[in-house]
Amino acid sequence: MKDPRIPEPVLKAMLGGTHIIRAYREHLGYSVDDLAVACGLAAEEIVNIESGLRYNKGYRDRIAKSLSLPVGILEADILDAA
């Protein structure tokens, strides 16, 4: 899982079982409400995503952009909804 684009605190959180979006969100100092406002999703949707529910690529891209993450960094974790 070693990816040079992922900061060490985020990797450690992920290895401890934290969802990648939550790990980044907390690392960057965002609350759930902050991220929801920044990406235009409801706070409940953010919580659901961080709990492991699958969402489509559009949501993934919006979250990544709101967190200023590199393109594709969330690709392996959030699968496109079937």
N, CA, C and O atoms as CSV, one atom per row, in Angstrom:
chain,resi,resn,atom,element,x,y,z
A,1,MET,N,N,0.819,-1.188,0.000
A,1,MET,CA,C,0.000,0.000,0.000
A,1,MET,C,C,0.867,1.256,0.000
A,1,MET,O,O,0.327,2.361,0.058
A,2,LYS,N,N,2.154,1.127,-0.061
A,2,LYS,CA,C,3.042,2.283,-0.029
A,2,LYS,C,C,2.899,3.075,-1.312
A,2,LYS,O,O,3.212,2.579,-2.395
A,3,ASP,N,N,2.434,4.288,-1.193
A,3,ASP,CA,C,2.242,5.181,-2.324
A,3,ASP,C,C,2.900,6.498,-1.954
A,3,ASP,O,O,2.507,7.123,-0.969
A,4,PRO,N,N,3.893,6.934,-2.720
A,4,PRO,CA,C,4.618,8.153,-2.361
A,4,PRO,C,C,3.741,9.401,-2.350
A,4,PRO,O,O,4.132,10.429,-1.798
A,5,ARG,N,N,2.555,9.317,-2.957
A,5,ARG,CA,C,1.657,10.473,-2.967
A,5,ARG,C,C,0.857,10.586,-1.671
A,5,ARG,O,O,0.268,11.633,-1.400
A,6,ILE,N,N,0.829,9.532,-0.876
A,6,ILE,CA,C,0.014,9.519,0.335
A,6,ILE,C,C,0.886,9.856,1.545
A,6,ILE,O,O,1.877,9.173,1.805
A,7,PRO,N,N,0.516,10.915,2.293
A,7,PRO,CA,C,1.301,11.294,3.477
A,7,PRO,C,C,1.322,10.175,4.525
A,7,PRO,O,O,0.368,9.407,4.646
A,8,GLU,N,N,2.392,10.099,5.258
A,8,GLU,CA,C,2.577,9.052,6.262
A,8,GLU,C,C,1.430,8.985,7.278
A,8,GLU,O,O,0.965,7.886,7.577
A,9,PRO,N,N,0.953,10.123,7.827
A,9,PRO,CA,C,-0.159,10.032,8.785
A,9,PRO,C,C,-1.428,9.429,8.164
A,9,PRO,O,O,-2.185,8.736,8.842
A,10,VAL,N,N,-1.649,9.693,6.893
A,10,VAL,CA,C,-2.813,9.129,6.207
A,10,VAL,C,C,-2.623,7.626,6.043
A,10,VAL,O,O,-3.551,6.853,6.281
A,11,LEU,N,N,-1.431,7.210,5.640
A,11,LEU,CA,C,-1.151,5.773,5.514
A,11,LEU,C,C,-1.332,5.046,6.839
A,11,LEU,O,O,-1.924,3.968,6.886
A,12,LYS,N,N,-0.821,5.638,7.912
A,12,LYS,CA,C,-0.946,5.004,9.229
A,12,LYS,C,C,-2.410,4.861,9.622
A,12,LYS,O,O,-2.820,3.823,10.141
A,13,ALA,N,N,-3.191,5.899,9.376
A,13,ALA,CA,C,-4.619,5.828,9.703
A,13,ALA,C,C,-5.299,4.745,8.884
A,13,ALA,O,O,-6.120,3.990,9.404
A,14,MET,N,N,-4.959,4.667,7.598
A,14,MET,CA,C,-5.549,3.652,6.730
A,14,MET,C,C,-5.167,2.245,7.189
A,14,MET,O,O,-6.003,1.341,7.190
A,15,LEU,N,N,-3.921,2.065,7.574
A,15,LEU,CA,C,-3.477,0.754,8.062
A,15,LEU,C,C,-4.199,0.370,9.348
A,15,LEU,O,O,-4.350,-0.810,9.662
A,16,GLY,N,N,-4.646,1.398,10.095
A,16,GLY,CA,C,-5.414,1.156,11.305
A,16,GLY,C,C,-6.897,0.945,11.045
A,16,GLY,O,O,-7.677,0.779,11.982
A,17,GLY,N,N,-7.287,0.952,9.775
A,17,GLY,CA,C,-8.667,0.678,9.425
A,17,GLY,C,C,-9.512,1.892,9.078
A,17,GLY,O,O,-10.706,1.755,8.811
A,18,THR,N,N,-8.917,3.070,9.076
A,18,THR,CA,C,-9.660,4.283,8.743
A,18,THR,C,C,-9.832,4.373,7.233
A,18,THR,O,O,-8.896,4.117,6.476
A,19,HIS,N,N,-11.023,4.736,6.806
A,19,HIS,CA,C,-11.315,4.922,5.377
A,19,HIS,C,C,-10.410,6.023,4.826
A,19,HIS,O,O,-10.128,6.997,5.524
A,20,ILE,N,N,-9.957,5.878,3.592
A,20,ILE,CA,C,-9.025,6.826,2.990
A,20,ILE,C,C,-9.569,8.257,2.999
A,20,ILE,O,O,-8.811,9.198,3.236
A,21,ILE,N,N,-10.844,8.432,2.751
A,21,ILE,CA,C,-11.394,9.794,2.738
A,21,ILE,C,C,-11.376,10.385,4.140
A,21,ILE,O,O,-11.018,11.549,4.320
A,22,ARG,N,N,-11.755,9.600,5.121
A,22,ARG,CA,C,-11.713,10.106,6.497
A,22,ARG,C,C,-10.277,10.405,6.910
A,22,ARG,O,O,-10.013,11.417,7.558
A,23,ALA,N,N,-9.349,9.527,6.537
A,23,ALA,CA,C,-7.948,9.742,6.882
A,23,ALA,C,C,-7.437,11.057,6.301
A,23,ALA,O,O,-6.786,11.835,6.998
A,24,TYR,N,N,-7.729,11.305,5.035
A,24,TYR,CA,C,-7.322,12.573,4.424
A,24,TYR,C,C,-8.060,13.751,5.049
A,24,TYR,O,O,-7.455,14.777,5.359
A,25,ARG,N,N,-9.373,13.597,5.233
A,25,ARG,CA,C,-10.170,14.690,5.787
A,25,ARG,C,C,-9.620,15.113,7.144
A,25,ARG,O,O,-9.423,16.304,7.387
A,26,GLU,N,N,-9.373,14.162,8.018
A,26,GLU,CA,C,-8.846,14.475,9.348
A,26,GLU,C,C,-7.427,15.015,9.280
A,26,GLU,O,O,-7.075,15.936,10.017
A,27,HIS,N,N,-6.615,14.451,8.406
A,27,HIS,CA,C,-5.239,14.921,8.240
A,27,HIS,C,C,-5.206,16.391,7.813
A,27,HIS,O,O,-4.334,17.154,8.229
A,28,LEU,N,N,-6.173,16.768,6.975
A,28,LEU,CA,C,-6.225,18.144,6.472
A,28,LEU,C,C,-7.026,19.077,7.372
A,28,LEU,O,O,-7.123,20.272,7.092
A,29,GLY,N,N,-7.596,18.550,8.440
A,29,GLY,CA,C,-8.302,19.381,9.408
A,29,GLY,C,C,-9.733,19.729,9.047
A,29,GLY,O,O,-10.294,20.690,9.574
A,30,TYR,N,N,-10.325,18.957,8.153
A,30,TYR,CA,C,-11.720,19.185,7.772
A,30,TYR,C,C,-12.649,18.394,8.691
A,30,TYR,O,O,-12.351,17.258,9.062
A,31,SER,N,N,-13.773,19.004,9.051
A,31,SER,CA,C,-14.842,18.243,9.699
A,31,SER,C,C,-15.695,17.637,8.594
A,31,SER,O,O,-15.525,17.973,7.422
A,32,VAL,N,N,-16.606,16.751,8.959
A,32,VAL,CA,C,-17.528,16.187,7.974
A,32,VAL,C,C,-18.326,17.317,7.326
A,32,VAL,O,O,-18.506,17.338,6.108
A,33,ASP,N,N,-18.801,18.251,8.143
A,33,ASP,CA,C,-19.576,19.379,7.614
A,33,ASP,C,C,-18.749,20.245,6.671
A,33,ASP,O,O,-19.254,20.701,5.646
A,34,ASP,N,N,-17.473,20.477,7.012
A,34,ASP,CA,C,-16.593,21.263,6.128
A,34,ASP,C,C,-16.490,20.613,4.758
A,34,ASP,O,O,-16.631,21.277,3.731
A,35,LEU,N,N,-16.243,19.313,4.752
A,35,LEU,CA,C,-16.080,18.604,3.489
A,35,LEU,C,C,-17.390,18.579,2.708
A,35,LEU,O,O,-17.391,18.732,1.487
A,36,ALA,N,N,-18.489,18.390,3.400
A,36,ALA,CA,C,-19.788,18.369,2.737
A,36,ALA,C,C,-20.036,19.697,2.014
A,36,ALA,O,O,-20.471,19.706,0.862
A,37,VAL,N,N,-19.765,20.793,2.677
A,37,VAL,CA,C,-19.950,22.113,2.057
A,37,VAL,C,C,-18.995,22.288,0.884
A,37,VAL,O,O,-19.382,22.789,-0.172
A,38,ALA,N,N,-17.761,21.880,1.071
A,38,ALA,CA,C,-16.746,22.073,0.022
A,38,ALA,C,C,-17.049,21.285,-1.246
A,38,ALA,O,O,-16.771,21.757,-2.348
A,39,CYS,N,N,-17.615,20.092,-1.103
A,39,CYS,CA,C,-17.844,19.258,-2.290
A,39,CYS,C,C,-19.303,19.208,-2.733
A,39,CYS,O,O,-19.622,18.607,-3.759
A,40,GLY,N,N,-20.185,19.835,-1.965
A,40,GLY,CA,C,-21.580,19.894,-2.368
A,40,GLY,C,C,-22.393,18.650,-2.074
A,40,GLY,O,O,-23.460,18.455,-2.655
A,41,LEU,N,N,-21.904,17.811,-1.183
A,41,LEU,CA,C,-22.652,16.628,-0.761
A,41,LEU,C,C,-23.228,16.880,0.626
A,41,LEU,O,O,-22.793,17.792,1.329
A,42,ALA,N,N,-24.186,16.087,1.009
A,42,ALA,CA,C,-24.736,16.168,2.361
A,42,ALA,C,C,-23.752,15.519,3.335
A,42,ALA,O,O,-23.038,14.583,2.975
A,43,ALA,N,N,-23.721,16.022,4.562
A,43,ALA,CA,C,-22.845,15.440,5.580
A,43,ALA,C,C,-23.140,13.955,5.752
A,43,ALA,O,O,-22.220,13.162,5.954
A,44,GLU,N,N,-24.405,13.574,5.672
A,44,GLU,CA,C,-24.783,12.162,5.800
A,44,GLU,C,C,-24.157,11.323,4.686
A,44,GLU,O,O,-23.762,10.179,4.914
A,45,GLU,N,N,-24.066,11.890,3.482
A,45,GLU,CA,C,-23.431,11.160,2.378
A,45,GLU,C,C,-21.942,10.946,2.659
A,45,GLU,O,O,-21.407,9.874,2.380
A,46,ILE,N,N,-21.278,11.956,3.205
A,46,ILE,CA,C,-19.860,11.825,3.557
A,46,ILE,C,C,-19.692,10.723,4.600
A,46,ILE,O,O,-18.815,9.870,4.465
A,47,VAL,N,N,-20.522,10.737,5.630
A,47,VAL,CA,C,-20.459,9.714,6.678
A,47,VAL,C,C,-20.679,8.330,6.076
A,47,VAL,O,O,-19.971,7.381,6.416
A,48,ASN,N,N,-21.656,8.215,5.188
A,48,ASN,CA,C,-21.920,6.920,4.548
A,48,ASN,C,C,-20.740,6.447,3.715
A,48,ASN,O,O,-20.378,5.271,3.758
A,49,ILE,N,N,-20.146,7.349,2.964
A,49,ILE,CA,C,-18.978,6.995,2.145
A,49,ILE,C,C,-17.833,6.535,3.042
A,49,ILE,O,O,-17.185,5.525,2.765
A,50,GLU,N,N,-17.588,7.283,4.122
A,50,GLU,CA,C,-16.506,6.914,5.045
A,50,GLU,C,C,-16.801,5.611,5.782
A,50,GLU,O,O,-15.897,4.980,6.328
A,51,SER,N,N,-18.062,5.216,5.793
A,51,SER,CA,C,-18.441,3.944,6.418
A,51,SER,C,C,-18.301,2.775,5.450
A,51,SER,O,O,-18.496,1.620,5.830
A,52,GLY,N,N,-17.961,3.078,4.199
A,52,GLY,CA,C,-17.716,2.022,3.235
A,52,GLY,C,C,-18.761,1.835,2.168
A,52,GLY,O,O,-18.616,0.949,1.326
A,53,LEU,N,N,-19.815,2.637,2.166
A,53,LEU,CA,C,-20.803,2.516,1.101
A,53,LEU,C,C,-20.197,2.955,-0.222
A,53,LEU,O,O,-19.362,3.859,-0.263
A,54,ARG,N,N,-20.614,2.324,-1.277
A,54,ARG,CA,C,-20.070,2.621,-2.601
A,54,ARG,C,C,-20.800,3.799,-3.229
A,54,ARG,O,O,-22.025,3.901,-3.161
A,55,TYR,N,N,-20.029,4.678,-3.837
A,55,TYR,CA,C,-20.579,5.828,-4.539
A,55,TYR,C,C,-19.920,5.959,-5.891
A,55,TYR,O,O,-18.855,5.390,-6.132
A,56,ASN,N,N,-20.543,6.698,-6.760
A,56,ASN,CA,C,-20.048,6.783,-8.133
A,56,ASN,C,C,-18.826,7.685,-8.277
A,56,ASN,O,O,-18.447,8.407,-7.355
A,57,LYS,N,N,-18.232,7.620,-9.447
A,57,LYS,CA,C,-17.003,8.366,-9.735
A,57,LYS,C,C,-17.196,9.868,-9.567
A,57,LYS,O,O,-16.267,10.558,-9.148
A,58,GLY,N,N,-18.365,10.383,-9.879
A,58,GLY,CA,C,-18.612,11.815,-9.729
A,58,GLY,C,C,-18.432,12.273,-8.295
A,58,GLY,O,O,-17.849,13.328,-8.046
A,59,TYR,N,N,-18.929,11.488,-7.351
A,59,TYR,CA,C,-18.750,11.822,-5.934
A,59,TYR,C,C,-17.277,11.752,-5.569
A,59,TYR,O,O,-16.754,12.642,-4.898
A,60,ARG,N,N,-16.613,10.700,-6.011
A,60,ARG,CA,C,-15.189,10.520,-5.723
A,60,ARG,C,C,-14.388,11.711,-6.236
A,60,ARG,O,O,-13.522,12.228,-5.530
A,61,ASP,N,N,-14.671,12.147,-7.458
A,61,ASP,CA,C,-13.941,13.273,-8.041
A,61,ASP,C,C,-14.214,14.566,-7.282
A,61,ASP,O,O,-13.301,15.362,-7.063
A,62,ARG,N,N,-15.456,14.777,-6.881
A,62,ARG,CA,C,-15.804,15.986,-6.130
A,62,ARG,C,C,-15.086,16.028,-4.782
A,62,ARG,O,O,-14.586,17.074,-4.370
A,63,ILE,N,N,-15.038,14.893,-4.106
A,63,ILE,CA,C,-14.367,14.829,-2.810
A,63,ILE,C,C,-12.870,15.063,-2.985
A,63,ILE,O,O,-12.271,15.848,-2.250
A,64,ALA,N,N,-12.268,14.383,-3.954
A,64,ALA,CA,C,-10.829,14.538,-4.195
A,64,ALA,C,C,-10.489,15.993,-4.511
A,64,ALA,O,O,-9.525,16.536,-3.973
A,65,LYS,N,N,-11.266,16.614,-5.367
A,65,LYS,CA,C,-11.018,18.016,-5.735
A,65,LYS,C,C,-11.148,18.917,-4.512
A,65,LYS,O,O,-10.339,19.824,-4.321
A,66,SER,N,N,-12.159,18.673,-3.685
A,66,SER,CA,C,-12.376,19.493,-2.492
A,66,SER,C,C,-11.240,19.367,-1.486
A,66,SER,O,O,-10.943,20.312,-0.755
A,67,LEU,N,N,-10.607,18.201,-1.451
A,67,LEU,CA,C,-9.477,17.978,-0.542
A,67,LEU,C,C,-8.138,18.282,-1.200
A,67,LEU,O,O,-7.086,18.083,-0.592
A,68,SER,N,N,-8.173,18.766,-2.444
A,68,SER,CA,C,-6.953,19.069,-3.215
A,68,SER,C,C,-6.046,17.853,-3.347
A,68,SER,O,O,-4.825,17.957,-3.227
A,69,LEU,N,N,-6.661,16.697,-3.597
A,69,LEU,CA,C,-5.897,15.457,-3.740
A,69,LEU,C,C,-5.540,15.215,-5.194
A,69,LEU,O,O,-6.244,15.681,-6.089
A,70,PRO,N,N,-4.454,14.493,-5.443
A,70,PRO,CA,C,-4.073,14.176,-6.816
A,70,PRO,C,C,-5.143,13.337,-7.512
A,70,PRO,O,O,-5.813,12.512,-6.890
A,71,VAL,N,N,-5.283,13.562,-8.788
A,71,VAL,CA,C,-6.237,12.790,-9.583
A,71,VAL,C,C,-5.921,11.308,-9.451
A,71,VAL,O,O,-4.767,10.901,-9.584
A,72,GLY,N,N,-6.937,10.507,-9.190
A,72,GLY,CA,C,-6.773,9.065,-9.114
A,72,GLY,C,C,-6.396,8.514,-7.756
A,72,GLY,O,O,-6.359,7.295,-7.586
A,73,ILE,N,N,-6.116,9.364,-6.784
A,73,ILE,CA,C,-5.659,8.867,-5.486
A,73,ILE,C,C,-6.736,8.045,-4.783
A,73,ILE,O,O,-6.418,7.161,-3.988
A,74,LEU,N,N,-8.002,8.326,-5.066
A,74,LEU,CA,C,-9.095,7.590,-4.431
A,74,LEU,C,C,-9.594,6.430,-5.280
A,74,LEU,O,O,-10.513,5.719,-4.872
A,75,GLU,N,N,-9.010,6.228,-6.445
A,75,GLU,CA,C,-9.482,5.209,-7.389
A,75,GLU,C,C,-9.571,3.820,-6.785
A,75,GLU,O,O,-10.544,3.107,-7.029
A,76,ALA,N,N,-8.600,3.428,-6.017
A,76,ALA,CA,C,-8.568,2.056,-5.512
A,76,ALA,C,C,-9.540,1.833,-4.371
A,76,ALA,O,O,-9.872,0.691,-4.054
A,77,ASP,N,N,-10.001,2.907,-3.751
A,77,ASP,CA,C,-10.789,2.726,-2.546
A,77,ASP,C,C,-12.282,2.849,-2.768
A,77,ASP,O,O,-13.045,2.057,-2.216
A,78,ILE,N,N,-12.719,3.804,-3.551
A,78,ILE,CA,C,-14.148,4.000,-3.769
A,78,ILE,C,C,-14.463,3.512,-5.151
A,78,ILE,O,O,-14.033,4.111,-6.137
A,79,LEU,N,N,-15.198,2.448,-5.241
A,79,LEU,CA,C,-15.531,1.858,-6.528
A,79,LEU,C,C,-16.732,2.545,-7.135
A,79,LEU,O,O,-17.607,3.041,-6.426
A,80,ASP,N,N,-16.766,2.568,-8.433
A,80,ASP,CA,C,-17.939,3.102,-9.113
A,80,ASP,C,C,-19.143,2.275,-8.725
A,80,ASP,O,O,-19.075,1.046,-8.676
A,81,ALA,N,N,-20.239,2.943,-8.452
A,81,ALA,CA,C,-21.474,2.244,-8.101
A,81,ALA,C,C,-21.932,1.428,-9.293
A,81,ALA,O,O,-21.857,1.881,-10.435
A,82,ALA,N,N,-22.393,0.254,-9.028
A,82,ALA,CA,C,-22.838,-0.630,-10.097
A,82,ALA,C,C,-24.228,-0.239,-10.563
A,82,ALA,O,O,-24.777,-0.872,-11.465
